[in-house]
Amino acid sequence: MAEPSTAGAADSADSADVGDSADVGDTAIVTRALTKRYRGGQLAVDGLDLAVPAGSVFGFLGPNGSGKTTTIRMLMGLIEPTSGRARVLGRPMPRAARSVLPHVGALIEGPALYGFLSGRDNLLRYDAADPAADPRTRRARVTAALDRVGLTAAAGKKAKAYSLGMKQRLGLAAALLQPRRLLVLDEPTNGLDPQGMREIRALIRELASDGTTVFLSSHLLDEIEQVCTHAAVMARGRLITQGPVAGLSAGVRGRLIVTTPDPGDAARTLKELGANDVVTAEDRVSAEPPDRDLAEVNAALVTAGVRVRGFGIERASLEDAFVALTGEGFDVAG
C-alpha cells in the first residue's frame, strides 16, 4: 500500500465534531456527509454517513463504482474529501493521520512488495520503516506474523515467486506486525483457495475477539455473512443501509422452496398461483412466494398432482437483501 499522505485537512480543527448523534467512544469510524467529487464532476462518494462500532467486524459492500475504495482511501488519508468529515479512532482524518495511522493496519488494493526480496525480508523492511517498532524484537515479530498467516514454510522464498494468494497473506502479515486497534482490509481473500479463505476468516474472528475492529471490503457476500457482525451497503456513491448483518436481510421476504420429483408441474402451478421468479433446478423449485396463505399453496400443488417432498420458506440471504436494496446484481471491482 502506498504511504498515506498527511497533508491537508478535511476539517478546520480537531475540535470539529464529526457527528452530533454518534458516540465517538463507541465507534472506530464515523463519517458525516463525507463526499468526494473528482475533476470533471464525477461524484464518487455522496454524503456518506457511516458508523462502524468499535470491536465489530464490519463488512463494506457495493457493486462496481459504488465508492467503496474511494471511501477507504479517504478514511486512510490517502486522498482528501471534497467535503464532509471523518473520524478514525476518535480523531479527524486526514488531519490527524500521523497520530492515527500507527494504530491502524491496512491492506488496500493489494500489498506493495519487493519482488527480489523474500517474504521474511519484505516484512523486516516494513517493520524497520515503523519508527515505533523496537528493533531488538523485530525478527520475533516478523516470525510471529508469518506464522499467523501460514507463510512460515515460504518465508525464504522471493516474493516475485509468490502466488496471488500468498501475496495477500504477506500483505496481511505486514498489517499485523504490531497490535492494531483497527484493521482495514480491501478484498483480503482475493486469490486464496477455499482452505486459505477459511483460515483468513478464522484469523479475522480471532483478531476481533482480541478487541481489534476489522473493516472489511469484499465482493463475496457469503464471506460477509460468515465473518461480519455489521455491514453497510453502497450503491452509486451513496449509503443504502447499514447495521447488524442479521438485520439487513430481516426485512426481505425469503424464497419459497419446493422439493419434488415433478419440478415442471410444480413450476407451472406456482406460476398459476401468482409466484414470480420461478426457478427450476433438478428436483427443486424456488420462487418468490405468491401473496396468499402458504397452506393454500401447498394444497394447490398436491391437488395438481405434484408429489411434494419438501415445502417451506428459505431465509433471505444477504445476497437477496442486496439485490432488493440496490436493484442490481453484485459485480464488484471498486
GULO-504775 format. One record per residue (C-alpha): residue number from 0; residue in three letters; x, y, z. Coordinates in steps of 0.25 Angstrom, whole numbers, plus 2048, in hexadecimal, padded with zeros to 3 digits. Layout:
N
[pt NUM ALA [X Y Z]];
...
//
This chain:
334
[pt 0 MET [800 800 800]];
[pt 1 ALA [805 80E 7FD]];
[pt 2 GLU [80A 817 808]];
[pt 3 PRO [7FE 81F 80D]];
[pt 4 SER [7FE 82E 80B]];
[pt 5 THR [7FD 836 818]];
[pt 6 ALA [7FC 844 810]];
[pt 7 GLY [7EF 84C 811]];
[pt 8 ALA [7E3 84A 819]];
[pt 9 ALA [7D4 847 818]];
[pt 10 ASP [7D1 850 824]];
[pt 11 SER [7D6 85D 828]];
[pt 12 ALA [7D9 858 837]];
[pt 13 ASP [7DA 84C 83F]];
[pt 14 SER [7CE 851 847]];
[pt 15 ALA [7C5 850 83C]];
[pt 16 ASP [7BC 844 840]];
[pt 17 VAL [7B8 83A 835]];
[pt 18 GLY [7AA 837 83A]];
[pt 19 ASP [7A0 83C 844]];
[pt 20 SER [799 82F 846]];
[pt 21 ALA [7A5 825 845]];
[pt 22 ASP [7AC 822 852]];
[pt 23 VAL [7BA 822 84C]];
[pt 24 GLY [7BF 81A 858]];
[pt 25 ASP [7B7 80E 853]];
[pt 26 THR [7BB 80F 845]];
[pt 27 ALA [7C8 80D 83E]];
[pt 28 ILE [7C4 814 831]];
[pt 29 VAL [7BA 81F 830]];
[pt 30 THR [7B7 828 823]];
[pt 31 ARG [7AD 833 821]];
[pt 32 ALA [7A9 838 813]];
[pt 33 LEU [7B6 832 80E]];
[pt 34 THR [7B7 836 7FF]];
[pt 35 LYS [7C1 834 7F4]];
[pt 36 ARG [7C0 83B 7E7]];
[pt 37 TYR [7CB 839 7DD]];
[pt 38 ARG [7CF 843 7D2]];
[pt 39 GLY [7C5 842 7C7]];
[pt 40 GLY [7BA 842 7D0]];
[pt 41 GLN [7B9 833 7D3]];
[pt 42 LEU [7B3 831 7E1]];
[pt 43 ALA [7B9 824 7E7]];
[pt 44 VAL [7B4 825 7F5]];
[pt 45 ASP [7A8 82D 7F8]];
[pt 46 GLY [7A5 832 806]];
[pt 47 LEU [7A9 825 80D]];
[pt 48 ASP [7A4 824 81C]];
[pt 49 LEU [7AB 817 821]];
[pt 50 ALA [7AD 812 82F]];
[pt 51 VAL [7B6 806 832]];
[pt 52 PRO [7B4 800 840]];
[pt 53 ALA [7C1 7FE 848]];
[pt 54 GLY [7C5 7EF 849]];
[pt 55 SER [7BC 7EC 83D]];
[pt 56 VAL [7BF 7E4 830]];
[pt 57 PHE [7B9 7EE 826]];
[pt 58 GLY [7B6 7EA 818]];
[pt 59 PHE [7B7 7F5 80D]];
[pt 60 LEU [7AE 7F0 801]];
[pt 61 GLY [7AB 7F7 7F4]];
[pt 62 PRO [7AB 7F4 7E5]];
[pt 63 ASN [7B5 7F9 7DB]];
[pt 64 GLY [7B7 808 7DC]];
[pt 65 SER [7AF 809 7E9]];
[pt 66 GLY [7BA 811 7F0]];
[pt 67 LYS [7C0 807 7FA]];
[pt 68 THR [7CE 808 7F6]];
[pt 69 THR [7CD 817 7F6]];
[pt 70 THR [7C7 817 803]];
[pt 71 ILE [7D2 80F 809]];
[pt 72 ARG [7DD 818 803]];
[pt 73 MET [7D7 824 809]];
[pt 74 LEU [7D6 81D 817]];
[pt 75 MET [7E5 819 816]];
[pt 76 GLY [7E9 827 812]];
[pt 77 LEU [7EE 823 804]];
[pt 78 ILE [7E4 82D 7FD]];
[pt 79 GLU [7DD 839 803]];
[pt 80 PRO [7CE 83A 803]];
[pt 81 THR [7C7 845 7FB]];
[pt 82 SER [7BE 848 807]];
[pt 83 GLY [7B9 841 814]];
[pt 84 ARG [7C0 83C 820]];
[pt 85 ALA [7C6 82F 824]];
[pt 86 ARG [7CC 82A 831]];
[pt 87 VAL [7D4 81D 833]];
[pt 88 LEU [7D7 818 841]];
[pt 89 GLY [7D1 825 846]];
[pt 90 ARG [7DA 82F 83E]];
[pt 91 PRO [7D7 837 832]];
[pt 92 MET [7DD 832 825]];
[pt 93 PRO [7E5 835 81D]];
[pt 94 ARG [7E9 840 827]];
[pt 95 ALA [7EE 836 832]];
[pt 96 ALA [7F3 82B 829]];
[pt 97 ARG [801 82C 82F]];
[pt 98 SER [7FB 828 83D]];
[pt 99 VAL [7F0 81F 838]];
[pt 100 LEU [7F7 816 82D]];
[pt 101 PRO [801 80F 837]];
[pt 102 HIS [7F5 809 83D]];
[pt 103 VAL [7EF 804 830]];
[pt 104 GLY [7F3 7F8 828]];
[pt 105 ALA [7EF 7F9 819]];
[pt 106 LEU [7EF 7F0 80D]];
[pt 107 ILE [7EA 7F9 802]];
[pt 108 GLU [7EA 7F6 7F3]];
[pt 109 GLY [7F4 7EB 7F5]];
[pt 110 PRO [801 7EB 7FC]];
[pt 111 ALA [80D 7F3 7F7]];
[pt 112 LEU [819 7E9 7F7]];
[pt 113 TYR [827 7E8 7F3]];
[pt 114 GLY [827 7DC 7EA]];
[pt 115 PHE [836 7DA 7EB]];
[pt 116 LEU [835 7D8 7FA]];
[pt 117 SER [830 7CC 802]];
[pt 118 GLY [823 7CD 809]];
[pt 119 ARG [82B 7CE 816]];
[pt 120 ASP [834 7D9 811]];
[pt 121 ASN [827 7E1 80C]];
[pt 122 LEU [822 7E0 81A]];
[pt 123 LEU [82F 7E4 820]];
[pt 124 ARG [82F 7F1 817]];
[pt 125 TYR [821 7F4 81B]];
[pt 126 ASP [824 7F3 829]];
[pt 127 ALA [831 7FB 828]];
[pt 128 ALA [828 806 822]];
[pt 129 ASP [820 807 82E]];
[pt 130 PRO [826 812 838]];
[pt 131 ALA [81F 80C 844]];
[pt 132 ALA [824 7FE 841]];
[pt 133 ASP [82F 7F8 84B]];
[pt 134 PRO [83A 7F3 842]];
[pt 135 ARG [83E 7E9 84D]];
[pt 136 THR [831 7E1 84B]];
[pt 137 ARG [830 7E3 83C]];
[pt 138 ARG [833 7D5 838]];
[pt 139 ALA [82A 7CF 842]];
[pt 140 ARG [81E 7D8 83D]];
[pt 141 VAL [821 7D4 82F]];
[pt 142 THR [821 7C5 833]];
[pt 143 ALA [814 7C6 83A]];
[pt 144 ALA [80D 7CE 82F]];
[pt 145 LEU [812 7C4 825]];
[pt 146 ASP [80D 7B8 82D]];
[pt 147 ARG [7FF 7BF 830]];
[pt 148 VAL [7FC 7C0 821]];
[pt 149 GLY [802 7B2 81D]];
[pt 150 LEU [80F 7B6 816]];
[pt 151 THR [819 7B1 81F]];
[pt 152 ALA [81D 7A6 815]];
[pt 153 ALA [81E 7B0 809]];
[pt 154 ALA [825 7BB 811]];
[pt 155 GLY [832 7B9 80A]];
[pt 156 LYS [82C 7B9 7FC]];
[pt 157 LYS [82D 7C6 7F4]];
[pt 158 ALA [820 7CE 7F3]];
[pt 159 LYS [820 7CE 7E4]];
[pt 160 ALA [81E 7BF 7E4]];
[pt 161 TYR [812 7C0 7ED]];
[pt 162 SER [804 7BD 7E8]];
[pt 163 LEU [7FA 7C8 7E9]];
[pt 164 GLY [7F4 7C1 7F6]];
[pt 165 MET [802 7C1 7FC]];
[pt 166 LYS [804 7CF 7F9]];
[pt 167 GLN [7F7 7D3 800]];
[pt 168 ARG [7FB 7CB 80C]];
[pt 169 LEU [808 7D2 80D]];
[pt 170 GLY [801 7E0 80C]];
[pt 171 LEU [7F8 7DB 817]];
[pt 172 ALA [805 7D7 81F]];
[pt 173 ALA [80A 7E5 81D]];
[pt 174 ALA [7FE 7EB 823]];
[pt 175 LEU [7FF 7E2 82F]];
[pt 176 LEU [80D 7E5 833]];
[pt 177 GLN [809 7EE 83E]];
[pt 178 PRO [7FC 7ED 847]];
[pt 179 ARG [7F1 7F5 840]];
[pt 180 ARG [7E5 7FC 845]];
[pt 181 LEU [7DF 7FC 837]];
[pt 182 LEU [7E2 7F3 82B]];
[pt 183 VAL [7DD 7F7 81D]];
[pt 184 LEU [7DD 7EC 812]];
[pt 185 ASP [7D9 7EE 804]];
[pt 186 GLU [7D6 7E0 7FE]];
[pt 187 PRO [7DF 7D9 808]];
[pt 188 THR [7DB 7CB 802]];
[pt 189 ASN [7DE 7CF 7F4]];
[pt 190 GLY [7E5 7C3 7ED]];
[pt 191 LEU [7E4 7BA 7F8]];
[pt 192 ASP [7DF 7AB 7F7]];
[pt 193 PRO [7D3 7A7 7FF]];
[pt 194 GLN [7DC 7A2 80B]];
[pt 195 GLY [7E4 7AF 80B]];
[pt 196 MET [7D7 7B7 80B]];
[pt 197 ARG [7D3 7AF 817]];
[pt 198 GLU [7E0 7B1 81E]];
[pt 199 ILE [7DF 7C0 81C]];
[pt 200 ARG [7D1 7C1 821]];
[pt 201 ALA [7D5 7B9 82D]];
[pt 202 LEU [7E0 7C3 82F]];
[pt 203 ILE [7D7 7CF 82E]];
[pt 204 ARG [7CE 7C9 838]];
[pt 205 GLU [7DA 7C7 841]];
[pt 206 LEU [7DE 7D6 840]];
[pt 207 ALA [7D0 7DB 843]];
[pt 208 SER [7CF 7D2 84F]];
[pt 209 ASP [7DC 7D9 854]];
[pt 210 GLY [7D5 7E7 852]];
[pt 211 THR [7DA 7EB 844]];
[pt 212 THR [7D0 7F2 83C]];
[pt 213 VAL [7D0 7EC 82E]];
[pt 214 PHE [7CB 7F4 822]];
[pt 215 LEU [7CA 7EA 816]];
[pt 216 SER [7C6 7ED 808]];
[pt 217 SER [7C2 7E1 800]];
[pt 218 HIS [7BB 7DD 7F4]];
[pt 219 LEU [7B8 7CF 7FA]];
[pt 220 LEU [7AA 7D0 800]];
[pt 221 ASP [7AB 7C3 807]];
[pt 222 GLU [7B8 7C7 80D]];
[pt 223 ILE [7B2 7D3 813]];
[pt 224 GLU [7A7 7CB 819]];
[pt 225 GLN [7B0 7C1 81F]];
[pt 226 VAL [7BA 7CA 826]];
[pt 227 CYS [7B4 7D8 827]];
[pt 228 THR [7AB 7DD 833]];
[pt 229 HIS [7A7 7EA 82C]];
[pt 230 ALA [7A7 7EF 81D]];
[pt 231 ALA [7A4 7FB 814]];
[pt 232 VAL [79F 7FA 806]];
[pt 233 MET [7A3 805 7FC]];
[pt 234 ALA [79D 808 7EE]];
[pt 235 ARG [7A1 813 7E4]];
[pt 236 GLY [7A9 81A 7EF]];
[pt 237 ARG [79E 81A 7F9]];
[pt 238 LEU [79C 812 806]];
[pt 239 ILE [78F 809 804]];
[pt 240 THR [78F 803 812]];
[pt 241 GLN [798 7FF 81E]];
[pt 242 GLY [796 7F7 82B]];
[pt 243 PRO [798 7E9 831]];
[pt 244 VAL [799 7DF 826]];
[pt 245 ALA [78E 7D6 82B]];
[pt 246 GLY [784 7E2 82A]];
[pt 247 LEU [788 7E6 81C]];
[pt 248 SER [780 7DA 816]];
[pt 249 ALA [775 7DA 820]];
[pt 250 GLY [76C 7E3 818]];
[pt 251 VAL [76E 7DB 80B]];
[pt 252 ARG [764 7D0 809]];
[pt 253 GLY [76B 7C3 807]];
[pt 254 ARG [768 7B9 7FB]];
[pt 255 LEU [75E 7AE 7FB]];
[pt 256 ILE [766 7A1 7F9]];
[pt 257 VAL [75E 794 7F3]];
[pt 258 THR [765 787 7F3]];
[pt 259 THR [75E 77E 7E9]];
[pt 260 PRO [761 773 7DE]];
[pt 261 ASP [757 77B 7D6]];
[pt 262 PRO [75E 788 7D4]];
[pt 263 GLY [757 78C 7C7]];
[pt 264 ASP [749 78A 7CD]];
[pt 265 ALA [74D 792 7DA]];
[pt 266 ALA [753 79E 7D2]];
[pt 267 ARG [746 79F 7C9]];
[pt 268 THR [73D 79E 7D5]];
[pt 269 LEU [745 7A8 7DD]];
[pt 270 LYS [744 7B2 7D1]];
[pt 271 GLU [735 7B0 7D0]];
[pt 272 LEU [735 7B3 7DF]];
[pt 273 GLY [73C 7C1 7DD]];
[pt 274 ALA [74A 7BD 7E1]];
[pt 275 ASN [755 7C5 7DA]];
[pt 276 ASP [763 7C2 7D6]];
[pt 277 VAL [761 7B3 7D6]];
[pt 278 VAL [76E 7AB 7D4]];
[pt 279 THR [76F 79C 7D2]];
[pt 280 ALA [77B 794 7D5]];
[pt 281 GLU [77A 785 7D4]];
[pt 282 ASP [771 781 7E0]];
[pt 283 ARG [770 78F 7E6]];
[pt 284 VAL [767 79B 7E2]];
[pt 285 SER [769 7A8 7E8]];
[pt 286 ALA [761 7B5 7E7]];
[pt 287 GLU [75C 7C2 7ED]];
[pt 288 PRO [750 7BE 7F5]];
[pt 289 PRO [743 7C1 7F0]];
[pt 290 ASP [73A 7CB 7F8]];
[pt 291 ARG [732 7C0 7FE]];
[pt 292 ASP [732 7B6 80A]];
[pt 293 LEU [73D 7AC 809]];
[pt 294 ALA [734 7A1 80D]];
[pt 295 GLU [72B 7A4 801]];
[pt 296 VAL [737 7A4 7F8]];
[pt 297 ASN [73B 796 7FD]];
[pt 298 ALA [72D 791 7FC]];
[pt 299 ALA [72C 796 7ED]];
[pt 300 LEU [739 78F 7EA]];
[pt 301 VAL [734 782 7EF]];
[pt 302 THR [727 784 7E8]];
[pt 303 ALA [72F 786 7DB]];
[pt 304 GLY [735 778 7DD]];
[pt 305 VAL [743 77E 7E2]];
[pt 306 ARG [74A 774 7EB]];
[pt 307 VAL [74F 77E 7F6]];
[pt 308 ARG [75B 778 7FD]];
[pt 309 GLY [75F 785 804]];
[pt 310 PHE [758 793 805]];
[pt 311 GLY [75C 7A0 80C]];
[pt 312 ILE [762 7AE 80C]];
[pt 313 GLU [771 7AF 80C]];
[pt 314 ARG [776 7BA 814]];
[pt 315 ALA [77A 7C6 80B]];
[pt 316 SER [789 7C7 809]];
[pt 317 LEU [792 7D3 809]];
[pt 318 GLU [792 7D2 7FA]];
[pt 319 ASP [783 7D2 7FA]];
[pt 320 ALA [783 7DF 802]];
[pt 321 PHE [78E 7E5 7FA]];
[pt 322 VAL [786 7E3 7ED]];
[pt 323 ALA [779 7E8 7F4]];
[pt 324 LEU [780 7F5 7F9]];
[pt 325 THR [788 7F8 7ED]];
[pt 326 GLY [780 7F2 7E1]];
[pt 327 GLU [78D 7ED 7DB]];
[pt 328 GLY [796 7E1 7DB]];
[pt 329 PHE [7A3 7E0 7E2]];
[pt 330 ASP [7AE 7E3 7D9]];
[pt 331 VAL [7B9 7E9 7E1]];
[pt 332 ALA [7C6 7F0 7DD]];
[pt 333 GLY [7C7 7FC 7E5]];
//
